[in-house]
């Protein structure tokens, strides 16, 4: 008999939209939590309009909101706030990612939530946090990235900074929020009291600096992080090298440098005065790149060069396109790429769930909600509203629904 999902029995009131917040609740939905997505009338989560779309159905929205229930309410009508207050009493978590102050103006700031349900955990996700000189500003992933000193180190050294073509900040902020919520719910079991979590994209982005901050600070500014293009500015050889067919990623850390030299048949390089230490290899990086790329050109294919390095356990990888990564057998075997079926879009691929639990290996079959699809279910089955009352709320525009 299959066990219950790891978060079965937890109810999450989800005021999030776009990506950072929905990424957190997406993970929780995949783990079996009941996610009640509160969407603002008349259009709901703005990501419902994002590409790719078919029959007014957004694959972007589906990817982030599978397994959630949609309640679409008109916040211009005071009766919508009564509904939300009733839901807070029945929920374990309220999560929101509006700009700071918005949820409070709706009547559901932390003090109000705590008064309604003292055991509830509230999580606020924002670009800059709920406090600090920047907290009043609006912002998205790339804005926080720029303030975090991350954009400045992406790209070629003699060209403007570049953008990563994926939402590193939004998604990892969602993961941080989901982790914090798990810990906070454990604390509720211990104390019986909820708390407010303040999770920001800027904090999470800054958390990604593994070398830059400590190296700059501890060296008194002698080490200055910078854009270095295809090769790391502080570790060599680490970067993207031209192979016989395309490009290859090679990362040979300190103890792997002699192994790489032996693999190339160039053991003389181990004692070469230009390359004896990491600092010297960085200083003579262009000469080092030329030697490695000349060796790579001796292979007939990129795959042959990669195989030679893998044989001696030098970390190496092909530079896959998105299309190639989707079809890679490893990704398929592990579920890193997941094929899902949507009732309107049909079958398509999305990123799989990165969290793996030995006691809960099964994946849930989930569907993303239509706008306001669960209005009646939630108000009658969960809150005990009479069917006539729900019908009146629908008739008077407090509840909104749409078939997409």
N, C-alpha and C positions, 0 to 999 in steps of 0.2 A: 504493500500500500504506500503510495507516494506521500511524503511528508508535506506539511503546509509550507508555503514559501516563507522565507526568513523574516519578512516584514508583514506577514498576514496578521490582520487585526489592528493595524495602525491606520488611522485616517488622517490624511494630509489635506488641508484647505489651501489650494494653490492659486495665488493671485499673480502668478508670473506670466511673462510673455516674451516673445522673441526667442532668446537662446540660453543665457546664463541660468536663469531660474528654471526653465523647462528642462535643461540638462540635468539639474539636481533631481527634479521630480520624475524625470524619465527613468533614472536609475532606481528610484524607490518604487516606481510602478513595476519595473522588471523584477524587483524582489518581492512583489506581492502586496505592497501597501495600496490602500484605497485612496486614489488621488481625485479630489473634487476640484476641477479647474473652474475658477470663477472668471467668466469672460464678460467684458463690458459691452452692452448693447450700443449700436445695432450690429457691429461687425465682428466683435470678439477679438481674439489675439491677432494683432496686425500681420503675423507671419502666415495667416491663412491666405494672404494675397501674394506670398513669395513664390518664385519659380522653383521647380517645374510644376505647372498646373495643368490639369485636365478635368473637364466637367466642373470647373471652379474649385477643384480639390487640389490642395498644395502638398506635394511630396515632402517639402521642407517641414510643414506643420505635422504631417503624419509621422515623420521620423522622430520628432521630439515629443510627441504627445500620445503615442500608443499606450493603451491601457488606462487612460484617464477618463473621467466622467465630466461632461461639460454642463455647467449651469450658467446660462447667459442672462444677466439681469441689467435693468436700467437704473443706474445709480442716481439719476435725477429724481427718481421717485423714492420717498422715504421708506416705503414698504420693503424696498430691496435691502435696506440696512437691517431691518428686523429679521429678514431671512438669514443674512450673514451672521448676525448675532446668535441666532438659533443654531447655526452650523458650527460656530466656534465652541459652543457648549458641548458639542458632540465630537470634537476633533482633538487630535493629539498635537498637531502642528499647524501653524499658519506661516506660509512662506510667501514673500512678495519681492518683486524687483522693480517697483516704481522708483522715480526720483525721490530722494529723502523729503519727507513731509507730506507726500501725496496720500499715503495710506492713512496718515493721521487725519487729514482733511476729510477723508471718507468716513472717519469715525472709528478706525480700527488701528490706532497706534498702540504701542506696547502697553501703556497704562490701561487703555480700554480693554485690550485683549486679556491682560492679567486679571482685571476685575471680573470679566465674564467667566474666565476659566483659569484658575490659578495653576493648574497642572500643565497648561499649554506651553509649548515651545514656539517662539516666534523667530523667524529667520528673515532678515532684511538683506537683500543683495543690491549693491549699487556700484557705480563706477568708482567713486572715491571714498565711500564709507559714510556713516551717519554723523561723524564728527570731523573736525579739521578744517583748515582754511579753504579747501577745494570742495567740501562736501555739498555745497549748494549748486554746483555746476552739473549740467547734464552730460552724459558721455556714454560711449559704447566701447567695444573691445579695443579698437585701434587708438582711441583717445587715451585710455588708461595705459596702453602699451607705450605710447609716446612719453607720457609722464614718468613711466617706470624706468626709463633709460634703456628700453629694449629695442625700440625702432632704431635708435642711434647706432646699434652694433650689427644691424642687418644690411647686407649689400656690399657692393664693391667699394674699396677705400677712396677711389677718386670720383665717385658718383653719388647722387643723392641716396639717402636711406631707402630701403625697399620694404614692401609689405609681404608678410607670409600669406599665402592664399588659402588659409584655413583659420578657424576661430579658436586659436589656442587659448586666449584669455577667457572667453565666454565659457568654453567647455570645462576648462580646469577650475574656473571659479565655481561652476556647478558641482564639480566633483568635491572641491573643498567644502562647499555648503552641505552636500549630502553627508560627508564624513562628520562635519560638526554636528549635524542633526542627529546622527546615530549616537554620538557621544553624549549629546544633551538629553536624549531620550533615556540613555542609561542612567544619567544623573537624576532624572525624574523618578526612576524606580528606587533610587537610593534615598532621595530627599522628599519626594512627593511634591516638589515645586518646580515650575517651569522657569525659563529664562529667555532673554532676547539675544540673538546672535547677529552680529554686524560683520558681514562678509563683503569685501570689495574686490573688484577686478584689479585695482591698482596694487593692493596688498598681495594678491595672488600672483600677479605678474612679477612683482619685485622678488617674490619668493623663488622664482626660477633662476636667479643669478647664482650660478654655482662657483664661478671663478671671479667674475668682474668686481663685485663689491668688496669682498675680503682682500683681493689682491691689490686693488687701488688703495684701500684704507690702510692695510698693514704695511704696505711699501711706502707709505707717506706720499703717495702720488707718483712714485717712480714708474709703476706699471699703470698705463692708461688704456683701459678697454677701448677698442676701436673696431670699425668695420674692416673685415679682412677678406671679404669675398668668399672664394671657394676653399680657403684654408684658414685654420685657427691661428689667431695671433699669438697664442701663448703655449701651444703644444704642437710639436712636429715629430714625425709626419702625421697630420690629422687633417683630412680634407677630401676634396673631390679631384680625382686624377683622370686624365684622358686615357682611355683604353683603346684597343684596336678598332672598336666599333662605336663606342659611346663614352659614357662617364662612369667611374667606379668610385665608391666611397671607401677609403682606407683609414683606419684609426689604430695606429701603432703606439701604444703608451710606452712608458719608460722601459719596462722589462721586455717589451715586444720588439723593440728596435733591433737588437742583435738577431732575433728570429727572422725578421724581415730581411735583414742583410744576408743571412744564410740562404733564405729562400730565393733571393735574387742572384745567388752565386757571387756575392760581393762582400765577403767577410772582411776584406780590407777596409771597408767603410766603418767598421766598428771602432777601429783605432784611429780613423782619419781625424785630424785636428779640427776640421770644420764641423764634425758631427758627434763628437765624443759625449756631449751632454745635451739635454733638451734645450737649454738656453742657446748653445752653439747651433743646434739644428734650426731653431727659430731664426737666429741671426743670418743663417745661410740657407734660408728656406727655398729661394729660387733655384739654387744649384741642386738642392736635394730633390725638388719636384722634377727637375729635368732628368735626373738619374732614374728616378722611379718610373716616370712616364716612358723613358727610353726602354726600360726593361719590359713594361707592359706591352709596348708595341711589338715585342717579339712573339706574342701569342697570336694565334689565328682568330680567336674570338674573345670577347669579354668574359664569357662563361669559363673558358679555359684558364684565364688569368685568375678569376675568382676562385676556381677550384684549387689552383696551386696555393693560394694564400689560406684558404680554408683548411687545406691538408696539414698546415703547420700551426693552425689556430690563431692566425692573425685576423682580427676583426675586419671584415670586408663585406660589401654589399653592392649589388647593382643599383643604379638610380632608376627606380621604376616610375613609370607614369601612373596616374590614377587608374587608368584602364588596366594596365598590367598588374597593379596591386590588387584590384578587385578580383582578377582571375587567378592570382597566385595560389597554388595548391595548399600552402601552409595556412594562408588566411582562410581558405574555405574549410580546411580540416578542423581548425580551432574555433570556427565561428566568428573570427575577427571581422569577416564580411558575412552578413546575414541576409538571406533571402526571405522577404516577408510578403504577405498578401494583403492588400487593402481592398475593401469592398467596392471602391470606385476607381482606384488607379490600377488594380490588378497586382501582379507580382513585380517586385523590383528589389534592388539591393540597398541596404543601409549599413552603417557601422554596427558591429555587434556589441554585446555587453562585455566590458573589460573586467568585470568582477566575477570571480569564479569561487563557488562554495562547494566543498566536497559533499556536504550533507544535503545540498540543494542543487544538484547538477542540472535539473530539468529547466528548459526555457518555457516561459508562458506564452500562450497564443493570445496576442493582444490586438485590439483595434483602436485607432484614433477616433475620437468622438466627432459627430456632426455638431454644428453649433447649437448649443442648448438641448442636445439630444436627451439629457437625463434630468431635465427640469422637473417633470412630473414624478419620476421615480424617486428623486432625492427628497422632494418636499412631502410626498405621501408616505413612502416606506421608511425614511430616516427621521423626518421631523413630525410625522403624524398629521400633516395638514389634510383637511377634507378635500375630496376631489373637486367639489364645487368651489372651494376657495382657490385652488390651483387654477381651475378654469377661468375664474374671474381675473386672476393675476395675469394670465395669458391674454385674455380679451382686452385688458386695460393697458397692455404694453409693458408691464413690470418684468415679465418673463418673455424672452425672445428666442426663436429657434429658426434654423435654416437648414436646407438639405445639402450641405457641403462641408 
